[in-house]
């Protein structure tokens, strides 16, 4: 069976970890589990997993704290597991750089679909050690006085380099490649992640809010992303 990548599951529910391990290994993934966030950062750095599945509710340090630590040094894709109806955890997780979330309880088949979609979006650039191609190394996306470095997933603003999560990068790239054009949320998701991506909440708004926060300190760029009421968003490429 083909090797589809390595997955690190961080969850204190032994039964769930065993179920997911058996299920995902049946689809060609190599799975490792941790019962808590202790050692998570070290495991990510040592094993370079393709994706992390991280539970929010764990004894000791919760998943949001663990995600914050992971994001301090890695862009590995992360899917959060949240309690059903806990919108606050979901929003905070997305703000901290989670790529997707699944509310418990869930169908393993749906989780598998989410995993495949997140891995397709990540394309391994800057996450699991894959080297960018020569074409990627050369590409800068420029609009409105801003520039995106494709290989490094950083935004160049004035003299500063701002690191972006994979999700933030794809969303901003979609906006910058279509300047002064109003894009619906569906159009943005299709441009950024492909038509296989499906959002079950307004998570795109959270990521736009994060991008605006990054740009806010820079005069002339603080209003680059405009809300088009009743439609979606627009990147303002002209003064």
N, C-alpha and C positions, 0 to 999 in steps of 0.2 A: 504494500500500500504506500502511496506517495506520502512524503513528509511535508505536511502543510505548515509546520512551524512549531515553536515552543510556547506554551501558555503557562503562566504562573497564576495560580489561584490563591488568594489570601482571604481565608474565611475560617471562622472557628466552628462551623457546623460540619462535623466529621462526615455525617451521612451525605450531605449535599456534595462535599468535596469528592467522596467516593463515587457518587452517581455521575457527577460531571466528568471525573477522570475516565471512567469506563466509557461514557458516551462520546467524549471528544477524541479519545484514543481510537475509537471505532471509525473516526473520520480522518485519521492520519495525523493527529496532533500529538506532540509529546507534552505531557502534563506534569507539573510539579506543584505541590501544595504547601502552604504555610498556615498554621493555626492562628497566627496573630501577625500584627505589623512588625513585630520584633525581627530584625534581620531582613526586612523587605528591601530596603535600599541596597544593602550589600548583595542580596540575591539578584536584583535587577542589574547591578553593575558587573557581577561575576558571570551570570548565566546569559545575559542579553536576550531575554525572552522576546518573542514576536509581539506578545500582548499580555497584559495583566488584567485579571478579573479581581476586583477589590470590593469587599463587603464594607458598608459604612458602619454598621452596628457590630462592634467587637469589644470584648472586655479590654480594659486598659486603654491604649491609644486607639481612637476610632479611625475609620478609614479615611476621613477627610484630612486628619493630621498626617497619615501615612502618604496620602496623595500629594500633599504639600511637600513632604520630604523627597518623594520620587521626582516631582517636577523641578526641584532645585538642581537636579543633575542629569535628568533624562527626559527624552521626548517619547518614550515608549507608549504606544496606545494603551489606554486604560478604559475599561468598562466598569462602571460602579454598580453594585447591587444595593438597592435601597428598599426600605420598608414601603409597602404600598400606601400611597397617599402622602408620603413625606416629601412634599414639594420643596421645602426649604433645603433639605439635604441634597436634592437633585440639582437645584439651582446653584448652591454653593459648590457642589462638585464640578459642575460645568464651568463655573467661574475660575476654579482652581486649575482647570486644564483637562478634566475628564473628556473623553471622546464620545462616550455614549453612556447610557444607564439602562438597567433593567429592574423593574419593581418586583419584589418577591411577593407571592410565589410566581414562578414563571415556567413556561414550557421550554425544556432544553432545546427543542428544535428552533424556537424563536431566538434563543441565545446564540445558537450556532449561526443563524442567518445574520445576526448583529455582528458576531465575530468576523465572519467573512467580509461583510460590508466595511467594517472598520479597517481590516487589513488591506482591502483594496484601496481605500482612501489614503492610508498611510504610505503605501508603496515602498515601505522600508527605508525611505530617505531620512537619515538623521535619527532613526529609532532603533534599529537592530544591527547597526554596524555596516549596512550595505553601502558601498561606495557609489556616489553619484556619477552619472555618465558625463562624458566630455561636454555634451550639449547642455546638460543641466548646470555644470560648473560655469558655463559662459553666460547664462541667461540672467538678465535683470529685467524685472517688470517695472516700468516707470510711468507715473501719472501724477499730476498735481504737485510736482516737486518732491514726491516720495519715490522710493525705490525698494523693491523686494528682491533679495538675493535668493534665488530658487534653491541652490544647493544647500545653503545654511539655514534656511527658514528664518531669516532675520529681516527686519524692516529698517531701512536706513532713513533717518530723519535728521536733517541738519548734519551735525557731526556725530550723532549717536547711532548705535546699533541696538535695536530692541528685539529681544528674542520672542518668538511666537510659537504657540503650540501648533501641531499639525492642523487642527481644526481652524484656528484663527488665521493661519497662513492661507489655507485654501479659500476661506471666505473672503479675505481681503484681496487675494489675487483675482477672484471672480469679479469683485467690485472694480478693481483698478483696471482690469482688461476691458471693462465696459463703462468708461467714464461718462458722466453726464447723461446716464441712461437709467430710468426708473426700472428696477427689477423687483418682481414679486418674490416672496419667500420661496415659492416653488421653483421659480427660475434660478434663484441663487443656489438652492440646494442641488438642482440639476447640474448647474455649471461647476459647482465646487466639488460635488461628491458623486455625481452620476445619478442616473434615474433609478438605481437600485436602492438609493437612500430614502428612508421614510422617517419622518419626525412625528412623534406622538404627542409632542407639546411644542411650545414656542421657544425651544432651546436656541434657535438662531438669534432671537432677540438678546439672549444672555451674551452670546459671543460678540454681537455688534456692540453691546454696552461695554464689554471688556476692551474692544478695539478703540472705542471712543475714549475710554479712560487712559489708554496708552498715548493717544494723540493730544489729549487735553492740555498738557503743559507746553505744547509747542504753538506759538502764535502763528496764525495763518493756516494751521492744520487742524485746529480743534473742532472745526465744523466740516471736515472733509466728508464725513458719512452723514447724509441727510435722510431723515425719515420722510417718506412720501406717503402721506396719510391715505389709507384705503388701498394702497398698493404694496409698498415694501420699503426698499432703501435705494439710495443713489450715492455713488461716489462723485463728489464735486471736483472735477479736474481743472476747471477754469476759475479764476478769481470771482 
